[in-house]
Amino acid sequence: MADDARRRFFYGYIVVFGAWLAMFVSAGAQYSFAIFQPVLLEEFGWTRGMISLGPTLNIITMLIFGLVGGYLVDRIGPKWTVIIGAVIGGIGVAILSTITQVWHFLLIYGVLVPIGVALSYWIAPVSTVRRWFMRRAALMVSIVLMGSGLGIVFLVPAAHAIIESWGWRTGYIAFGAILLVGAVIGGLLLKKDPESAGTYPDGVKPAEDELKARADFMVRTEHWSVREALKTRTWWLLIGAHLGHSLALMGLLTHLITWGAIDLGIPLDTMVIIYSYVFVLSAVFGRLLGGFLSDWHMARFSISRKPILYFNILGIGLGVFLCPLVGSTAGMILVALVLGLSYGSGMAVFPTYTGDLFGVMNIPLLFAIMALFIDGFAALGPVFYGFTYDATGSFNLAFIITGVLCVMSAICLIFVKPPMKKTANTN
């Protein structure tokens, strides 16, 4: 009976909740920019190109300190990595309430805030959960990433309500406090991996036939160094499979509310609802569905997770190709649904698939290095969209170019194959 009780309680689910909470508050702080942007443009008279430098700097800084986060997860553990990030990020968001010049915004939102968010968001929570699960890996990563989606669903409208009632400066102070408290609590619940807690992934020792049948189980304990991974064709094709839709999504989401409210004449309150409830909730549903289907066909057929990833990439491509045709609230809702479902379906499956290919022993640092390439390119999205608008008076050219890039990413995915470790020549 005692053994059965121990088997029923698996600490991995506590880890999932802690990671979920850290993602929830971090995403709310990170993605609230879209609702603060129209207010800042109106108050200070900055151009869209000028203000979009903030998100671009934010992403670049997050990438650099994501490497630090990947290193710290293995050195001091995910708990302290997330807590340190919560303190830095929470203070940085609160300081945004004091800005009066564009360079203040660029320095604080573009540099200070992402230092903290890089440590509390994505790399530490997701890589930790990926280590704790194999059979339900994609589903559990999906649940954690639901935290970021629901953080946007609940906290972005909350920011809008606070701004309307008490002003944007109070909004930033509130978001700083939410990030600080929530991510500290989430971080306290994290543990590095199941082996360090005296258990197995999923809480169950894998059977011998399972170890032989599934490629992801076979490579779990392989330690791929960054240098070894970078020498494989698989790595670079996997990077290419991310680039197009990442650039498209980052550019479009940065300007989505402003585009709809100012350019298309859709009421701001309606755009907030479309962004927070239509796009984000469909993305949350897509994450659960993509994670569940990915784990299901891996367990049943032992095949790759690629089908879900094709839907992810090509769906985002379809969404941005439809954007030039949008001229009404109904059209905006349709595009938000297509983008949300597509984006959500692959968000958890891509990091899970990376673990399938390269194992989970060095996954925090591999995630961070991969993000450096992918998000570094995606960081060009906000300024590409912003300056395209400044030069042409619309986002249509940006929509078309990023749609084509999505198709190119899908072609890269076709050629991704499991990598083989090179063995030393002993002859």
N, C-alpha and C positions, 0 to 999 in steps of 0.2 A: 504493500500500500504506500509506503514511504517513497519507494522508487517511482510509483505511478504519480504521486503528488509532485515530485520533483520534475518529472517529465512534462506534466501539465503546465508548470510555471516555467516559461522561457524568458529570460531577461531581455532577449532580443526585441520583444515587443515594447518594453520600457524604453529601449534605445530608439525604436521607431518613433515613439511619442516625443521624446526629448528632441530628436532631430526635426520632427514635424513642427514643434513649437519654435525652435530656432529659425526655421525656414519661414514660418508664418509672420513673425515680427520683422525679420530682416527684409523679406520681400515687400511688406507694407511700406517700410522706410525707403527702400531702393526704388520702387516703381511709383511712388506717390508724385514723382516729378511731373508726370503728365497732367495732374490736376492743379499743381502749383504753377505750371508754365503760363497759362493764359493770364493769371493774376499778375505775375511778374512782368510779362510783356506790357500789360496795360499800365502798371504803376511806374515802370522805369523807362518804357519806350525803347527797349532793346530790340534788335532784329532777330528773326528766327535763326539765322546763321550764327549770330553771336551767342545766343543762349544755348544752341545745340552743341557748342563746344564743351559745355558742362557735362552732358551725358557721355560725350566721347572721352573726355579726360577721366571721367568716373570709371568707364569700362577699362581704359588702359591701366589706371592705378589698381583696379581690382585684379587685373591679370598679373601684374607684377607681384602684388602681395598675396595672390592666390598661390604662387610658388612658395612664398613664406609659409602660408597656411598648410600646404601639402607637406612641407618639411616639418613643421611644428606638430602635426598630427602624429607623426611617428616618433618625435623626440619628447614631447611633453604630454601627448595624448589629446584626443578630441575635446575633452572636457575643458581644459584650460585654454586651448586654442579658441574655442567659441566664447568663453567668458571674457578673454582679453579683447576679442573683437567687439563684443557687446558694449564694453566700457568705452572704447574708442569711438565706435560708430554712434552710440547713443549721445555722447557729448557733442560729436560733430554735427549731427542732425539738429540738436537744440541750438547750436551756435548759428545755424542758418537763419535763425530769427533776427539776427543783428545786421544782416547785409544791407548795404546802401549803394554799392557799386558793382558793376558786372564782374570785376576781378575778384571781389569778395566771394561771389557765387562760384566762380570758376575754381578758386583756391579751396573753398570749404567743401562744396558738393563734388568737385572734380578730383580732389586729392584726399582731404581728411576723412570724409565719410566713407569712401570706398576702402580705405585702409582697414577700418573696422569691419565693414560688411564682408570684405574678402575673407576674413577669419571666421565669421559667424555664419556665413551663408554658403550653401552648395557644397564646396569641396569637403569640409570636415563632416557635416551631417550625412551627405549622400555616400561618400566613400566608406564611412563607418557602418552604415546600414548595409551597404553592398557586401561588406565583409561578414556580417552576421547571418546572411541568408544565401541559399543557392536554389532550392526548389521554388521558393516564392520570391526570388530576388527582384524580378521586374515589378511584381505587385507591391512589394514593400517599398521599393524605391519610388514607385508611383504614389503611394500613400504619403511618403515624406514630401514629395514634390507637390502633392495636393496642398500642403501647408503654404507653399508660396502662392499658389493660385487663390486659395481662400483668404490669404493675407491681403491680396489685391481686392478680392470681392468685398470684404468687410471693411478694410482700413482705408481704401481709396475713397469710397463714399463717406466714411467718417471724416476724412480730411476735408472733403467738399463741405460737409455740414459744419465743421469747426471754422473753416475759412468764412463761410457765409455768416456765421453767428459771431465769431470773435476775431476774425482776421487771420491772414496767412502766417503772421509771426507766432501767434499762439498755436497754430497748427504744427509748426516745426518743433516747438517746445514739447507738445504732446507726443509727437512721433518719436522724438529722442527718448522720452521716458519709457514709451512702449517698447522700443528696441532694447534699451538697457535692461529692463526688468525681465521681459520675456525670454531673451536669449540667454541671460544668466541662468534662469531656471532650467531652460532646455539643456544647456551645457552641463549642468550638474548631474544630469541623468545619463550622460553618454559614457560608454566604456569602449575600449579600443577594438576588441574582437572576441569571438566566442572562445577561442583557444585560451586567451588570457583569463577568462572567467571559468575555465574548467569544463567547457561543454563543446558541442559541435554546431556547425551552421544549421539553422532551423531547429536546433535542439535535439536532433536525431543523427545517430551515426549512420553514414551512407553505406548501402549494401555494395558488395563487390561488383555485381552486375551493373549497378547504377554508375559506379565509378568508370567502368569500361565503356558504357553505352553513350555517355554524354561528354562532349568535348569540353564543356565548361567545368565539369567536375575534374576532368583529367588535368586541366591546366591551372586549377585553383592554387596549388602550392608552388607553381613555377614563379620564380622571381625574375621578372623582366626589368633590367635597369633601363634608365632613360636612353642611354647610348645604344643599347641593344634594340630597343623599340624603334628608335629613329632610323636605324639601318634597314628596317623592313619596308617592303613595298606596301604591306597592309596598313601600316601607320599612316603613310602619306595619302593613300586612297581613302582611308577613313576620315582624315582631315578634310580632303576634298569633298567628301559626301556631306560634311557639315556646313561648308562655307556659304553656299548660295542662299539657303533658307535662313541661316543665321543673320546674314546681312539684311535680307529683305525684312525679316521680322523686327529686328532692332531699329531699323530706320523707320518703318511704318508705325510701330507702337509709340515711338517717341513723339510723333507728330499727329497721332490719330485723333485725339480729342480736339486739338487746335484746327486740324484739317476739316473735321466734320462741323464744328461749331462756327468757325469764321468763314471758311471757303464755301461750304455747302449750305450754310444757313440752318443747320439742325440745332435746336436749342441745346445750350450747354448741359442742362440737367439731363436731357435725353442722351447726349453723348456719354455722360458719366455712367448712365444706366447701361448703355450698349457696351462700353468698355468693361465695366465692372461685373455685369451680370451675363450679358450675351457672350462676349468673347471669353472672359475668364472662366465662367461656369462651364462653358462648352469645352474649354481646355482642361478643366478639372475632370470632367466626365471622360474626355479623351485619354487622360493619363491613366485612369483606372481601367478603361477598356483596353488600351494598348498594352498595359502591364499584364493584365489578366490573360489576354489572348496570346501574348508573347510567351508567358510561362506555360500556358496550356499546350501550345503546339510544340514547345521544346520538350515537355514531359511526354507527350503522346507520340510524337514523330521524331524527336531528337534532331530537328532541323533548325536552321539558323533563324534569327529574329528579323531577318531582312524584310519580309512582307510588310510588317508594320512600319518599317523605316521608309519604304517606298511611298506608302500612303502619307507619311509625315512630310516628306520632301516635296512630292508632287502636289499634295493638297495646298501647301503654302504657296507654291508656284501658281496654282490655279487662282488662289485668293488674290494675289497681287496683280495677276493679269485681269481680274474682274474689276479692280479698283477704278480704272479710268471710266468705267461705265456707270459708276455710282452717282446718282443724282437725287436720291431721296432717302428718307429714314429706312424704308423697306430694303433698299439696296445695301445700305450700310449694315443692317442687321444680317442680311444674307452673307456678306463678306466676313463679318465678325464670326458667324457660325462656322464657315468654311475654314477660316484661319485658326479659330480656337480648337476645333476638333483635330485638325491636322497637326497643329503645334503640340497639343497635349499628347497625342498618340505616341509620338516619338521621344518626348522629353525624358521619360524614365527609361525607355528602351535603349537609347543610344549609350548612356553610361553603363547599363547592364551588359550590353553587347561588347563594350570595351573590356569589361571583366571576363566575358566569355573568351575573348581573343588573347588577352595578355595576363589572365589570372588576377588575383586580388591582393597579393602580397605587397606589391609596391603601388597599389592603385591610387592612394592620395596624391602622390607626386606625379604619376602618369596623368591623372585627371587635370592637375594644375598645368602641366606642360601642354597637354592637348588644348586646354582652355586658352592658353597663351596664344596659340596659333589661331584657333577658331574665333574666340571673342575679340582678339586683336584685329582681325579682319572685320568682324561684325561692328566693332567700334566706329568704323568709317560710315556705318549706316546713318546715324543721326545727322552728321555733317553733310553726307552725300545728299540725303533727302532735303536738308535745310538749304544748302547752297544751290541745289537744283531748282528749288522753289524760288529763291531769290533771283536766279538767272533767267528762268523761263516763265515765272508766274503760276506754275502748277507743279504737281508731283508726278505727272503722267510719264515723263521720260524715266524717272527713277523707278516707277512701277514696272515698266517694260524691261529695263535692264536687269533688275533684280529677279524678275520672273524667268528670264533666259538663264540666269545663273543657277536658279533652282533646278532647271532641267539638266544642266551640266553636273550638278551635285549628284543627281539620281544616276547619271551615267557612271560616275566614280564608284558609287555603291555597288554596281553590277560586278565590278572586278575585285571587290574586297574578299579575301580568302584568309583562313586561319594561318597565322605565321608559324614558321618552323625555327626553333632555336638552332643556331649554328654550333656544331660540336668541334672541339679542337682536333686537328689532324695528328694522330699518334704514330703514323708510319715513319 
